[in-house]
Amino acid sequence: FVSQYVELSTDGRGLCPFHNDKRASFSVNDEENYWHCFAGCGGGSIIDFWMKFKDYDFVTAINDLGNRLELN
């Protein structure tokens, strides 16, 4: 999911979308299903990513993600 919005290398690293990143400080762990920014922007689940990426509260993020699932 995150790779639709962040260009990731094969090992799941990329530039963080939450700050002006010049080094690949953003990482996604597919096996354990979480993301993390090593520069201090946080981390968490797909829900946490979507809340931060879209500046949504929890309920709005869940509803939006649910609507996206219905479209697929």
mmCIF file as Biopython writes it, N, C-alpha, C and O atoms, coordinates in Angstrom:
data_model
#
loop_
_atom_site.group_PDB
_atom_site.id
_atom_site.type_symbol
_atom_site.label_atom_id
_atom_site.label_alt_id
_atom_site.label_comp_id
_atom_site.label_asym_id
_atom_site.label_entity_id
_atom_site.label_seq_id
_atom_site.pdbx_PDB_ins_code
_atom_site.Cartn_x
_atom_site.Cartn_y
_atom_site.Cartn_z
_atom_site.occupancy
_atom_site.B_iso_or_equiv
_atom_site.auth_seq_id
_atom_site.auth_asym_id
_atom_site.pdbx_PDB_model_num
ATOM 1   N N  . PHE A ? 1  ? 0.816   -1.196 0.000  1.0 0.0 1  A 1 
ATOM 2   C CA . PHE A ? 1  ? 0.000   0.000  0.000  1.0 0.0 1  A 1 
ATOM 3   C C  . PHE A ? 1  ? 0.861   1.261  0.000  1.0 0.0 1  A 1 
ATOM 4   O O  . PHE A ? 1  ? 0.656   2.165  -0.811 1.0 0.0 1  A 1 
ATOM 5   N N  . VAL A ? 2  ? 1.825   1.312  0.916  1.0 0.0 2  A 1 
ATOM 6   C CA . VAL A ? 2  ? 2.661   2.504  1.058  1.0 0.0 2  A 1 
ATOM 7   C C  . VAL A ? 2  ? 3.433   2.789  -0.224 1.0 0.0 2  A 1 
ATOM 8   O O  . VAL A ? 2  ? 3.665   3.949  -0.561 1.0 0.0 2  A 1 
ATOM 9   N N  . SER A ? 3  ? 3.831   1.740  -0.941 1.0 0.0 3  A 1 
ATOM 10  C CA . SER A ? 3  ? 4.626   1.941  -2.155 1.0 0.0 3  A 1 
ATOM 11  C C  . SER A ? 3  ? 3.844   2.656  -3.262 1.0 0.0 3  A 1 
ATOM 12  O O  . SER A ? 3  ? 4.437   3.072  -4.258 1.0 0.0 3  A 1 
ATOM 13  N N  . GLN A ? 4  ? 2.531   2.804  -3.107 1.0 0.0 4  A 1 
ATOM 14  C CA . GLN A ? 4  ? 1.749   3.603  -4.048 1.0 0.0 4  A 1 
ATOM 15  C C  . GLN A ? 4  ? 2.024   5.094  -3.856 1.0 0.0 4  A 1 
ATOM 16  O O  . GLN A ? 4  ? 1.759   5.898  -4.751 1.0 0.0 4  A 1 
ATOM 17  N N  . TYR A ? 5  ? 2.553   5.460  -2.689 1.0 0.0 5  A 1 
ATOM 18  C CA . TYR A ? 5  ? 2.743   6.856  -2.327 1.0 0.0 5  A 1 
ATOM 19  C C  . TYR A ? 5  ? 4.199   7.226  -2.045 1.0 0.0 5  A 1 
ATOM 20  O O  . TYR A ? 5  ? 4.556   8.404  -2.037 1.0 0.0 5  A 1 
ATOM 21  N N  . VAL A ? 6  ? 5.031   6.218  -1.814 1.0 0.0 6  A 1 
ATOM 22  C CA . VAL A ? 6  ? 6.445   6.426  -1.526 1.0 0.0 6  A 1 
ATOM 23  C C  . VAL A ? 6  ? 7.237   5.462  -2.399 1.0 0.0 6  A 1 
ATOM 24  O O  . VAL A ? 6  ? 6.973   4.260  -2.395 1.0 0.0 6  A 1 
ATOM 25  N N  . GLU A ? 7  ? 8.195   5.978  -3.138 1.0 0.0 7  A 1 
ATOM 26  C CA . GLU A ? 7  ? 9.051   5.114  -3.947 1.0 0.0 7  A 1 
ATOM 27  C C  . GLU A ? 7  ? 10.003  4.367  -3.012 1.0 0.0 7  A 1 
ATOM 28  O O  . GLU A ? 7  ? 10.809  4.977  -2.310 1.0 0.0 7  A 1 
ATOM 29  N N  . LEU A ? 8  ? 9.895   3.039  -3.017 1.0 0.0 8  A 1 
ATOM 30  C CA . LEU A ? 8  ? 10.685  2.205  -2.114 1.0 0.0 8  A 1 
ATOM 31  C C  . LEU A ? 8  ? 11.660  1.337  -2.887 1.0 0.0 8  A 1 
ATOM 32  O O  . LEU A ? 8  ? 11.363  0.883  -3.992 1.0 0.0 8  A 1 
ATOM 33  N N  . SER A ? 9  ? 12.822  1.110  -2.302 1.0 0.0 9  A 1 
ATOM 34  C CA . SER A ? 9  ? 13.792  0.181  -2.881 1.0 0.0 9  A 1 
ATOM 35  C C  . SER A ? 9  ? 13.301  -1.245 -2.623 1.0 0.0 9  A 1 
ATOM 36  O O  . SER A ? 9  ? 12.288  -1.449 -1.953 1.0 0.0 9  A 1 
ATOM 37  N N  . THR A ? 10 ? 14.023  -2.221 -3.156 1.0 0.0 10 A 1 
ATOM 38  C CA . THR A ? 10 ? 13.629  -3.620 -2.963 1.0 0.0 10 A 1 
ATOM 39  C C  . THR A ? 10 ? 13.683  -4.044 -1.501 1.0 0.0 10 A 1 
ATOM 40  O O  . THR A ? 10 ? 13.004  -4.991 -1.105 1.0 0.0 10 A 1 
ATOM 41  N N  . ASP A ? 11 ? 14.490  -3.347 -0.694 1.0 0.0 11 A 1 
ATOM 42  C CA . ASP A ? 11 ? 14.549  -3.677 0.732  1.0 0.0 11 A 1 
ATOM 43  C C  . ASP A ? 11 ? 13.592  -2.822 1.568  1.0 0.0 11 A 1 
ATOM 44  O O  . ASP A ? 11 ? 13.658  -2.845 2.797  1.0 0.0 11 A 1 
ATOM 45  N N  . GLY A ? 12 ? 12.701  -2.067 0.910  1.0 0.0 12 A 1 
ATOM 46  C CA . GLY A ? 12 ? 11.654  -1.331 1.608  1.0 0.0 12 A 1 
ATOM 47  C C  . GLY A ? 12 ? 12.045  0.027  2.148  1.0 0.0 12 A 1 
ATOM 48  O O  . GLY A ? 12 ? 11.370  0.558  3.030  1.0 0.0 12 A 1 
ATOM 49  N N  . ARG A ? 13 ? 13.132  0.606  1.632  1.0 0.0 13 A 1 
ATOM 50  C CA . ARG A ? 13 ? 13.572  1.917  2.119  1.0 0.0 13 A 1 
ATOM 51  C C  . ARG A ? 13 ? 13.292  2.983  1.066  1.0 0.0 13 A 1 
ATOM 52  O O  . ARG A ? 13 ? 13.286  2.717  -0.136 1.0 0.0 13 A 1 
ATOM 53  N N  . GLY A ? 14 ? 13.059  4.207  1.563  1.0 0.0 14 A 1 
ATOM 54  C CA . GLY A ? 14 ? 12.800  5.303  0.650  1.0 0.0 14 A 1 
ATOM 55  C C  . GLY A ? 14 ? 12.861  6.636  1.369  1.0 0.0 14 A 1 
ATOM 56  O O  . GLY A ? 14 ? 13.155  6.704  2.562  1.0 0.0 14 A 1 
ATOM 57  N N  . LEU A ? 15 ? 12.579  7.694  0.626  1.0 0.0 15 A 1 
ATOM 58  C CA . LEU A ? 15 ? 12.552  9.039  1.195  1.0 0.0 15 A 1 
ATOM 59  C C  . LEU A ? 15 ? 11.244  9.225  1.952  1.0 0.0 15 A 1 
ATOM 60  O O  . LEU A ? 15 ? 10.176  8.873  1.451  1.0 0.0 15 A 1 
ATOM 61  N N  . CYS A ? 16 ? 11.326  9.766  3.128  1.0 0.0 16 A 1 
ATOM 62  C CA . CYS A ? 16 ? 10.152  9.954  3.974  1.0 0.0 16 A 1 
ATOM 63  C C  . CYS A ? 16 ? 9.241   11.029 3.374  1.0 0.0 16 A 1 
ATOM 64  O O  . CYS A ? 16 ? 9.711   12.111 3.024  1.0 0.0 16 A 1 
ATOM 65  N N  . PRO A ? 17 ? 7.951   10.739 3.253  1.0 0.0 17 A 1 
ATOM 66  C CA . PRO A ? 17 ? 7.020   11.732 2.712  1.0 0.0 17 A 1 
ATOM 67  C C  . PRO A ? 17 ? 6.609   12.791 3.736  1.0 0.0 17 A 1 
ATOM 68  O O  . PRO A ? 17 ? 5.883   13.728 3.404  1.0 0.0 17 A 1 
ATOM 69  N N  . PHE A ? 18 ? 7.071   12.643 4.979  1.0 0.0 18 A 1 
ATOM 70  C CA . PHE A ? 18 ? 6.615   13.532 6.043  1.0 0.0 18 A 1 
ATOM 71  C C  . PHE A ? 18 ? 7.612   14.638 6.406  1.0 0.0 18 A 1 
ATOM 72  O O  . PHE A ? 18 ? 7.309   15.501 7.229  1.0 0.0 18 A 1 
ATOM 73  N N  . HIS A ? 19 ? 8.780   14.612 5.803  1.0 0.0 19 A 1 
ATOM 74  C CA . HIS A ? 19 ? 9.741   15.687 6.001  1.0 0.0 19 A 1 
ATOM 75  C C  . HIS A ? 19 ? 10.622  15.797 4.762  1.0 0.0 19 A 1 
ATOM 76  O O  . HIS A ? 19 ? 10.593  14.922 3.896  1.0 0.0 19 A 1 
ATOM 77  N N  . ASN A ? 20 ? 11.397  16.858 4.675  1.0 0.0 20 A 1 
ATOM 78  C CA . ASN A ? 20 ? 12.276  17.093 3.536  1.0 0.0 20 A 1 
ATOM 79  C C  . ASN A ? 20 ? 13.474  16.158 3.659  1.0 0.0 20 A 1 
ATOM 80  O O  . ASN A ? 20 ? 14.520  16.530 4.190  1.0 0.0 20 A 1 
ATOM 81  N N  . ASP A ? 21 ? 13.301  14.956 3.167  1.0 0.0 21 A 1 
ATOM 82  C CA . ASP A ? 21 ? 14.286  13.882 3.326  1.0 0.0 21 A 1 
ATOM 83  C C  . ASP A ? 21 ? 15.290  13.890 2.179  1.0 0.0 21 A 1 
ATOM 84  O O  . ASP A ? 21 ? 14.909  13.934 1.009  1.0 0.0 21 A 1 
ATOM 85  N N  . LYS A ? 22 ? 16.560  13.847 2.518  1.0 0.0 22 A 1 
ATOM 86  C CA . LYS A ? 22 ? 17.615  13.756 1.509  1.0 0.0 22 A 1 
ATOM 87  C C  . LYS A ? 22 ? 18.284  12.380 1.528  1.0 0.0 22 A 1 
ATOM 88  O O  . LYS A ? 22 ? 18.994  12.011 0.593  1.0 0.0 22 A 1 
ATOM 89  N N  . ARG A ? 23 ? 18.050  11.634 2.598  1.0 0.0 23 A 1 
ATOM 90  C CA . ARG A ? 23 ? 18.566  10.272 2.737  1.0 0.0 23 A 1 
ATOM 91  C C  . ARG A ? 23 ? 17.377  9.354  3.011  1.0 0.0 23 A 1 
ATOM 92  O O  . ARG A ? 23 ? 16.379  9.776  3.596  1.0 0.0 23 A 1 
ATOM 93  N N  . ALA A ? 24 ? 17.487  8.148  2.602  1.0 0.0 24 A 1 
ATOM 94  C CA . ALA A ? 24 ? 16.377  7.194  2.764  1.0 0.0 24 A 1 
ATOM 95  C C  . ALA A ? 24 ? 16.191  6.827  4.236  1.0 0.0 24 A 1 
ATOM 96  O O  . ALA A ? 24 ? 16.715  5.816  4.704  1.0 0.0 24 A 1 
ATOM 97  N N  . SER A ? 25 ? 15.438  7.660  4.957  1.0 0.0 25 A 1 
ATOM 98  C CA . SER A ? 25 ? 15.213  7.419  6.374  1.0 0.0 25 A 1 
ATOM 99  C C  . SER A ? 25 ? 13.890  6.704  6.638  1.0 0.0 25 A 1 
ATOM 100 O O  . SER A ? 25 ? 13.569  6.401  7.787  1.0 0.0 25 A 1 
ATOM 101 N N  . PHE A ? 26 ? 13.131  6.436  5.595  1.0 0.0 26 A 1 
ATOM 102 C CA . PHE A ? 26 ? 11.818  5.810  5.703  1.0 0.0 26 A 1 
ATOM 103 C C  . PHE A ? 26 ? 11.947  4.334  5.359  1.0 0.0 26 A 1 
ATOM 104 O O  . PHE A ? 26 ? 12.634  3.973  4.404  1.0 0.0 26 A 1 
ATOM 105 N N  . SER A ? 27 ? 11.292  3.489  6.129  1.0 0.0 27 A 1 
ATOM 106 C CA . SER A ? 27 ? 11.390  2.050  5.900  1.0 0.0 27 A 1 
ATOM 107 C C  . SER A ? 27 ? 10.040  1.383  6.122  1.0 0.0 27 A 1 
ATOM 108 O O  . SER A ? 27 ? 9.278   1.770  7.007  1.0 0.0 27 A 1 
ATOM 109 N N  . VAL A ? 28 ? 9.759   0.377  5.304  1.0 0.0 28 A 1 
ATOM 110 C CA . VAL A ? 28 ? 8.548   -0.428 5.442  1.0 0.0 28 A 1 
ATOM 111 C C  . VAL A ? 28 ? 8.972   -1.877 5.667  1.0 0.0 28 A 1 
ATOM 112 O O  . VAL A ? 28 ? 9.805   -2.414 4.937  1.0 0.0 28 A 1 
ATOM 113 N N  . ASN A ? 29 ? 8.390   -2.495 6.683  1.0 0.0 29 A 1 
ATOM 114 C CA . ASN A ? 29 ? 8.635   -3.900 6.974  1.0 0.0 29 A 1 
ATOM 115 C C  . ASN A ? 29 ? 7.395   -4.677 6.547  1.0 0.0 29 A 1 
ATOM 116 O O  . ASN A ? 29 ? 6.381   -4.671 7.245  1.0 0.0 29 A 1 
ATOM 117 N N  . ASP A ? 30 ? 7.480   -5.347 5.395  1.0 0.0 30 A 1 
ATOM 118 C CA . ASP A ? 30 ? 6.336   -6.099 4.862  1.0 0.0 30 A 1 
ATOM 119 C C  . ASP A ? 30 ? 5.965   -7.285 5.743  1.0 0.0 30 A 1 
ATOM 120 O O  . ASP A ? 30 ? 4.784   -7.577 5.934  1.0 0.0 30 A 1 
ATOM 121 N N  . GLU A ? 31 ? 6.960   -7.958 6.271  1.0 0.0 31 A 1 
ATOM 122 C CA . GLU A ? 31 ? 6.693   -9.158 7.079  1.0 0.0 31 A 1 
ATOM 123 C C  . GLU A ? 31 ? 5.906   -8.833 8.342  1.0 0.0 31 A 1 
ATOM 124 O O  . GLU A ? 31 ? 4.983   -9.561 8.709  1.0 0.0 31 A 1 
ATOM 125 N N  . GLU A ? 32 ? 6.274   -7.734 9.010  1.0 0.0 32 A 1 
ATOM 126 C CA . GLU A ? 32 ? 5.612   -7.385 10.261 1.0 0.0 32 A 1 
ATOM 127 C C  . GLU A ? 32 ? 4.581   -6.273 10.074 1.0 0.0 32 A 1 
ATOM 128 O O  . GLU A ? 32 ? 3.937   -5.844 11.031 1.0 0.0 32 A 1 
ATOM 129 N N  . ASN A ? 33 ? 4.432   -5.811 8.826  1.0 0.0 33 A 1 
ATOM 130 C CA . ASN A ? 33 ? 3.369   -4.893 8.444  1.0 0.0 33 A 1 
ATOM 131 C C  . ASN A ? 33 ? 3.402   -3.558 9.203  1.0 0.0 33 A 1 
ATOM 132 O O  . ASN A ? 33 ? 2.423   -3.158 9.833  1.0 0.0 33 A 1 
ATOM 133 N N  . TYR A ? 34 ? 4.556   -2.882 9.124  1.0 0.0 34 A 1 
ATOM 134 C CA . TYR A ? 34 ? 4.648   -1.556 9.731  1.0 0.0 34 A 1 
ATOM 135 C C  . TYR A ? 34 ? 5.638   -0.694 8.955  1.0 0.0 34 A 1 
ATOM 136 O O  . TYR A ? 34 ? 6.449   -1.203 8.181  1.0 0.0 34 A 1 
ATOM 137 N N  . TRP A ? 35 ? 5.562   0.613  9.174  1.0 0.0 35 A 1 
ATOM 138 C CA . TRP A ? 35 ? 6.500   1.573  8.586  1.0 0.0 35 A 1 
ATOM 139 C C  . TRP A ? 35 ? 7.166   2.336  9.716  1.0 0.0 35 A 1 
ATOM 140 O O  . TRP A ? 35 ? 6.654   2.395  10.835 1.0 0.0 35 A 1 
ATOM 141 N N  . HIS A ? 36 ? 8.329   2.926  9.402  1.0 0.0 36 A 1 
ATOM 142 C CA . HIS A ? 36 ? 9.047   3.701  10.408 1.0 0.0 36 A 1 
ATOM 143 C C  . HIS A ? 36 ? 9.940   4.728  9.717  1.0 0.0 36 A 1 
ATOM 144 O O  . HIS A ? 36 ? 10.589  4.431  8.714  1.0 0.0 36 A 1 
ATOM 145 N N  . CYS A ? 37 ? 9.964   5.938  10.268 1.0 0.0 37 A 1 
ATOM 146 C CA . CYS A ? 37 ? 10.899  6.972  9.818  1.0 0.0 37 A 1 
ATOM 147 C C  . CYS A ? 37 ? 11.989  7.097  10.874 1.0 0.0 37 A 1 
ATOM 148 O O  . CYS A ? 37 ? 11.706  7.407  12.032 1.0 0.0 37 A 1 
ATOM 149 N N  . PHE A ? 38 ? 13.214  6.860  10.480 1.0 0.0 38 A 1 
ATOM 150 C CA . PHE A ? 38 ? 14.341  6.907  11.408 1.0 0.0 38 A 1 
ATOM 151 C C  . PHE A ? 38 ? 14.795  8.346  11.709 1.0 0.0 38 A 1 
ATOM 152 O O  . PHE A ? 38 ? 15.712  8.552  12.504 1.0 0.0 38 A 1 
ATOM 153 N N  . ALA A ? 39 ? 14.159  9.329  11.081 1.0 0.0 39 A 1 
ATOM 154 C CA . ALA A ? 39 ? 14.475  10.728 11.357 1.0 0.0 39 A 1 
ATOM 155 C C  . ALA A ? 39 ? 13.498  11.340 12.362 1.0 0.0 39 A 1 
ATOM 156 O O  . ALA A ? 39 ? 13.569  12.533 12.655 1.0 0.0 39 A 1 
ATOM 157 N N  . GLY A ? 40 ? 12.600  10.531 12.878 1.0 0.0 40 A 1 
ATOM 158 C CA . GLY A ? 40 ? 11.722  11.002 13.947 1.0 0.0 40 A 1 
ATOM 159 C C  . GLY A ? 40 ? 10.286  11.315 13.575 1.0 0.0 40 A 1 
ATOM 160 O O  . GLY A ? 40 ? 9.563   11.901 14.381 1.0 0.0 40 A 1 
ATOM 161 N N  . CYS A ? 41 ? 9.854   10.947 12.390 1.0 0.0 41 A 1 
ATOM 162 C CA . CYS A ? 41 ? 8.472   11.229 11.984 1.0 0.0 41 A 1 
ATOM 163 C C  . CYS A ? 41 ? 7.468   10.210 12.505 1.0 0.0 41 A 1 
ATOM 164 O O  . CYS A ? 41 ? 6.260   10.388 12.345 1.0 0.0 41 A 1 
ATOM 165 N N  . GLY A ? 42 ? 7.952   9.164  13.115 1.0 0.0 42 A 1 
ATOM 166 C CA . GLY A ? 42 ? 7.045   8.163  13.678 1.0 0.0 42 A 1 
ATOM 167 C C  . GLY A ? 42 ? 7.045   6.870  12.909 1.0 0.0 42 A 1 
ATOM 168 O O  . GLY A ? 42 ? 7.973   6.567  12.159 1.0 0.0 42 A 1 
ATOM 169 N N  . GLY A ? 43 ? 5.997   6.120  13.107 1.0 0.0 43 A 1 
ATOM 170 C CA . GLY A ? 43 ? 5.855   4.837  12.459 1.0 0.0 43 A 1 
ATOM 171 C C  . GLY A ? 43 ? 4.562   4.195  12.902 1.0 0.0 43 A 1 
ATOM 172 O O  . GLY A ? 43 ? 3.824   4.756  13.712 1.0 0.0 43 A 1 
ATOM 173 N N  . GLY A ? 44 ? 4.290   3.027  12.376 1.0 0.0 44 A 1 
ATOM 174 C CA . GLY A ? 44 ? 3.094   2.310  12.775 1.0 0.0 44 A 1 
ATOM 175 C C  . GLY A ? 44 ? 2.500   1.511  11.642 1.0 0.0 44 A 1 
ATOM 176 O O  . GLY A ? 44 ? 3.198   1.073  10.727 1.0 0.0 44 A 1 
ATOM 177 N N  . SER A ? 45 ? 1.203   1.332  11.721 1.0 0.0 45 A 1 
ATOM 178 C CA . SER A ? 45 ? 0.460   0.499  10.777 1.0 0.0 45 A 1 
ATOM 179 C C  . SER A ? 45 ? 0.066   1.296  9.533  1.0 0.0 45 A 1 
ATOM 180 O O  . SER A ? 45 ? 0.381   2.480  9.407  1.0 0.0 45 A 1 
ATOM 181 N N  . ILE A ? 46 ? -0.619  0.628  8.632  1.0 0.0 46 A 1 
ATOM 182 C CA . ILE A ? 46 ? -1.157  1.294  7.450  1.0 0.0 46 A 1 
ATOM 183 C C  . ILE A ? 46 ? -2.131  2.397  7.866  1.0 0.0 46 A 1 
ATOM 184 O O  . ILE A ? 46 ? -2.213  3.437  7.212  1.0 0.0 46 A 1 
ATOM 185 N N  . ILE A ? 47 ? -2.863  2.169  8.946  1.0 0.0 47 A 1 
ATOM 186 C CA . ILE A ? 47 ? -3.814  3.174  9.428  1.0 0.0 47 A 1 
ATOM 187 C C  . ILE A ? 47 ? -3.054  4.414  9.896  1.0 0.0 47 A 1 
ATOM 188 O O  . ILE A ? 47 ? -3.433  5.540  9.572  1.0 0.0 47 A 1 
ATOM 189 N N  . ASP A ? 48 ? -1.987  4.204  10.655 1.0 0.0 48 A 1 
ATOM 190 C CA . ASP A ? 48 ? -1.166  5.330  11.113 1.0 0.0 48 A 1 
ATOM 191 C C  . ASP A ? 48 ? -0.559  6.095  9.937  1.0 0.0 48 A 1 
ATOM 192 O O  . ASP A ? 48 ? -0.511  7.325  9.941  1.0 0.0 48 A 1 
ATOM 193 N N  . PHE A ? 49 ? -0.096  5.348  8.928  1.0 0.0 49 A 1 
ATOM 194 C CA . PHE A ? 49 ? 0.459   5.993  7.737  1.0 0.0 49 A 1 
ATOM 195 C C  . PHE A ? 49 ? -0.598  6.860  7.064  1.0 0.0 49 A 1 
ATOM 196 O O  . PHE A ? 49 ? -0.329  8.013  6.726  1.0 0.0 49 A 1 
ATOM 197 N N  . TRP A ? 50 ? -1.791  6.321  6.869  1.0 0.0 50 A 1 
ATOM 198 C CA . TRP A ? 50 ? -2.837  7.042  6.167  1.0 0.0 50 A 1 
ATOM 199 C C  . TRP A ? 50 ? -3.310  8.259  6.961  1.0 0.0 50 A 1 
ATOM 200 O O  . TRP A ? 50 ? -3.599  9.307  6.383  1.0 0.0 50 A 1 
ATOM 201 N N  . MET A ? 51 ? -3.387  8.121  8.274  1.0 0.0 51 A 1 
ATOM 202 C CA . MET A ? 51 ? -3.760  9.256  9.114  1.0 0.0 51 A 1 
ATOM 203 C C  . MET A ? 51 ? -2.756  10.391 8.953  1.0 0.0 51 A 1 
ATOM 204 O O  . MET A ? 51 ? -3.141  11.551 8.803  1.0 0.0 51 A 1 
ATOM 205 N N  . LYS A ? 52 ? -1.475  10.055 8.985  1.0 0.0 52 A 1 
ATOM 206 C CA . LYS A ? 52 ? -0.423  11.073 8.888  1.0 0.0 52 A 1 
ATOM 207 C C  . LYS A ? 52 ? -0.326  11.625 7.462  1.0 0.0 52 A 1 
ATOM 208 O O  . LYS A ? 52 ? -0.189  12.833 7.272  1.0 0.0 52 A 1 
ATOM 209 N N  . PHE A ? 53 ? -0.398  10.750 6.469  1.0 0.0 53 A 1 
ATOM 210 C CA . PHE A ? 53 ? -0.248  11.143 5.070  1.0 0.0 53 A 1 
ATOM 211 C C  . PHE A ? 53 ? -1.377  12.074 4.627  1.0 0.0 53 A 1 
ATOM 212 O O  . PHE A ? 53 ? -1.135  13.032 3.892  1.0 0.0 53 A 1 
ATOM 213 N N  . LYS A ? 54 ? -2.593  11.803 5.063  1.0 0.0 54 A 1 
ATOM 214 C CA . LYS A ? 54 ? -3.755  12.580 4.656  1.0 0.0 54 A 1 
ATOM 215 C C  . LYS A ? 54 ? -4.212  13.584 5.717  1.0 0.0 54 A 1 
ATOM 216 O O  . LYS A ? 54 ? -5.153  14.346 5.496  1.0 0.0 54 A 1 
ATOM 217 N N  . ASP A ? 55 ? -3.538  13.576 6.869  1.0 0.0 55 A 1 
ATOM 218 C CA . ASP A ? 55 ? -3.928  14.419 7.991  1.0 0.0 55 A 1 
ATOM 219 C C  . ASP A ? 55 ? -5.377  14.133 8.415  1.0 0.0 55 A 1 
ATOM 220 O O  . ASP A ? 55 ? -6.176  15.047 8.619  1.0 0.0 55 A 1 
ATOM 221 N N  . TYR A ? 56 ? -5.685  12.843 8.541  1.0 0.0 56 A 1 
ATOM 222 C CA . TYR A ? 56 ? -7.009  12.380 8.945  1.0 0.0 56 A 1 
ATOM 223 C C  . TYR A ? 56 ? -6.993  11.965 10.406 1.0 0.0 56 A 1 
ATOM 224 O O  . TYR A ? 56 ? -5.954  11.589 10.950 1.0 0.0 56 A 1 
ATOM 225 N N  . ASP A ? 57 ? -8.163  12.038 11.034 1.0 0.0 57 A 1 
ATOM 226 C CA . ASP A ? 57 ? -8.310  11.408 12.346 1.0 0.0 57 A 1 
ATOM 227 C C  . ASP A ? 57 ? -8.555  9.916  12.113 1.0 0.0 57 A 1 
ATOM 228 O O  . ASP A ? 57 ? -8.704  9.479  10.972 1.0 0.0 57 A 1 
ATOM 229 N N  . PHE A ? 58 ? -8.597  9.142  13.191 1.0 0.0 58 A 1 
ATOM 230 C CA . PHE A ? 58 ? -8.705  7.686  13.086 1.0 0.0 58 A 1 
ATOM 231 C C  . PHE A ? 58 ? -9.956  7.257  12.316 1.0 0.0 58 A 1 
ATOM 232 O O  . PHE A ? 58 ? -9.867  6.450  11.392 1.0 0.0 58 A 1 
ATOM 233 N N  . VAL A ? 59 ? -11.107 7.786  12.687 1.0 0.0 59 A 1 
ATOM 234 C CA . VAL A ? 59 ? -12.369 7.370  12.063 1.0 0.0 59 A 1 
ATOM 235 C C  . VAL A ? 59 ? -12.382 7.705  10.578 1.0 0.0 59 A 1 
ATOM 236 O O  . VAL A ? 59 ? -12.819 6.888  9.766  1.0 0.0 59 A 1 
ATOM 237 N N  . THR A ? 60 ? -11.915 8.879  10.214 1.0 0.0 60 A 1 
ATOM 238 C CA . THR A ? 60 ? -11.870 9.276  8.800  1.0 0.0 60 A 1 
ATOM 239 C C  . THR A ? 60 ? -10.927 8.365  8.026  1.0 0.0 60 A 1 
ATOM 240 O O  . THR A ? 60 ? -11.237 7.951  6.909  1.0 0.0 60 A 1 
ATOM 241 N N  . ALA A ? 61 ? -9.788  8.054  8.610  1.0 0.0 61 A 1 
ATOM 242 C CA . ALA A ? 61 ? -8.823  7.164  7.944  1.0 0.0 61 A 1 
ATOM 243 C C  . ALA A ? 61 ? -9.418  5.779  7.723  1.0 0.0 61 A 1 
ATOM 244 O O  . ALA A ? 61 ? -9.282  5.211  6.639  1.0 0.0 61 A 1 
ATOM 245 N N  . ILE A ? 62 ? -10.077 5.231  8.743  1.0 0.0 62 A 1 
ATOM 246 C CA . ILE A ? 62 ? -10.682 3.898  8.620  1.0 0.0 62 A 1 
ATOM 247 C C  . ILE A ? 62 ? -11.763 3.901  7.542  1.0 0.0 62 A 1 
ATOM 248 O O  . ILE A ? 62 ? -11.822 2.993  6.714  1.0 0.0 62 A 1 
ATOM 249 N N  . ASN A ? 63 ? -12.609 4.914  7.555  1.0 0.0 63 A 1 
ATOM 250 C CA . ASN A ? 63 ? -13.669 5.001  6.544  1.0 0.0 63 A 1 
ATOM 251 C C  . ASN A ? 63 ? -13.092 5.124  5.138  1.0 0.0 63 A 1 
ATOM 252 O O  . ASN A ? 63 ? -13.569 4.470  4.211  1.0 0.0 63 A 1 
ATOM 253 N N  . ASP A ? 64 ? -12.071 5.958  4.977  1.0 0.0 64 A 1 
ATOM 254 C CA . ASP A ? 64 ? -11.460 6.142  3.661  1.0 0.0 64 A 1 
ATOM 255 C C  . ASP A ? 64 ? -10.781 4.853  3.185  1.0 0.0 64 A 1 
ATOM 256 O O  . ASP A ? 64 ? -10.927 4.472  2.024  1.0 0.0 64 A 1 
ATOM 257 N N  . LEU A ? 65 ? -10.054 4.192  4.058  1.0 0.0 65 A 1 
ATOM 258 C CA . LEU A ? 65 ? -9.418  2.927  3.678  1.0 0.0 65 A 1 
ATOM 259 C C  . LEU A ? 65 ? -10.463 1.872  3.344  1.0 0.0 65 A 1 
ATOM 260 O O  . LEU A ? 65 ? -10.292 1.103  2.399  1.0 0.0 65 A 1 
ATOM 261 N N  . GLY A ? 66 ? -11.541 1.832  4.115  1.0 0.0 66 A 1 
ATOM 262 C CA . GLY A ? 66 ? -12.628 0.891  3.823  1.0 0.0 66 A 1 
ATOM 263 C C  . GLY A ? 66 ? -13.255 1.153  2.459  1.0 0.0 66 A 1 
ATOM 264 O O  . GLY A ? 66 ? -13.543 0.219  1.711  1.0 0.0 66 A 1 
ATOM 265 N N  . ASN A ? 67 ? -13.462 2.407  2.146  1.0 0.0 67 A 1 
ATOM 266 C CA . ASN A ? 67 ? -14.020 2.758  0.821  1.0 0.0 67 A 1 
ATOM 267 C C  . ASN A ? 67 ? -13.070 2.348  -0.290 1.0 0.0 67 A 1 
ATOM 268 O O  . ASN A ? 67 ? -13.516 1.918  -1.354 1.0 0.0 67 A 1 
ATOM 269 N N  . ARG A ? 68 ? -11.781 2.471  -0.065 1.0 0.0 68 A 1 
ATOM 270 C CA . ARG A ? 68 ? -10.791 2.066  -1.065 1.0 0.0 68 A 1 
ATOM 271 C C  . ARG A ? 68 ? -10.847 0.562  -1.294 1.0 0.0 68 A 1 
ATOM 272 O O  . ARG A ? 68 ? -10.687 0.103  -2.425 1.0 0.0 68 A 1 
ATOM 273 N N  . LEU A ? 69 ? -11.071 -0.204 -0.241 1.0 0.0 69 A 1 
ATOM 274 C CA . LEU A ? 69 ? -11.194 -1.658 -0.385 1.0 0.0 69 A 1 
ATOM 275 C C  . LEU A ? 69 ? -12.422 -2.036 -1.196 1.0 0.0 69 A 1 
ATOM 276 O O  . LEU A ? 69 ? -12.377 -2.981 -1.984 1.0 0.0 69 A 1 
ATOM 277 N N  . GLU A ? 70 ? -13.503 -1.320 -1.015 1.0 0.0 70 A 1 
ATOM 278 C CA . GLU A ? 70 ? -14.733 -1.596 -1.760 1.0 0.0 70 A 1 
ATOM 279 C C  . GLU A ? 70 ? -14.552 -1.338 -3.248 1.0 0.0 70 A 1 
ATOM 280 O O  . GLU A ? 70 ? -15.198 -1.987 -4.071 1.0 0.0 70 A 1 
ATOM 281 N N  . LEU A ? 71 ? -13.690 -0.406 -3.598 1.0 0.0 71 A 1 
ATOM 282 C CA . LEU A ? 71 ? -13.447 -0.084 -5.008 1.0 0.0 71 A 1 
ATOM 283 C C  . LEU A ? 71 ? -12.654 -1.175 -5.714 1.0 0.0 71 A 1 
ATOM 284 O O  . LEU A ? 71 ? -12.722 -1.303 -6.936 1.0 0.0 71 A 1 
ATOM 285 N N  . ASN A ? 72 ? -11.897 -1.968 -4.944 1.0 0.0 72 A 1 
ATOM 286 C CA . ASN A ? 72 ? -11.043 -3.008 -5.563 1.0 0.0 72 A 1 
ATOM 287 C C  . ASN A ? 72 ? -11.709 -4.314 -5.646 1.0 0.0 72 A 1 
ATOM 288 O O  . ASN A ? 72 ? -11.121 -5.277 -6.138 1.0 0.0 72 A 1 
#
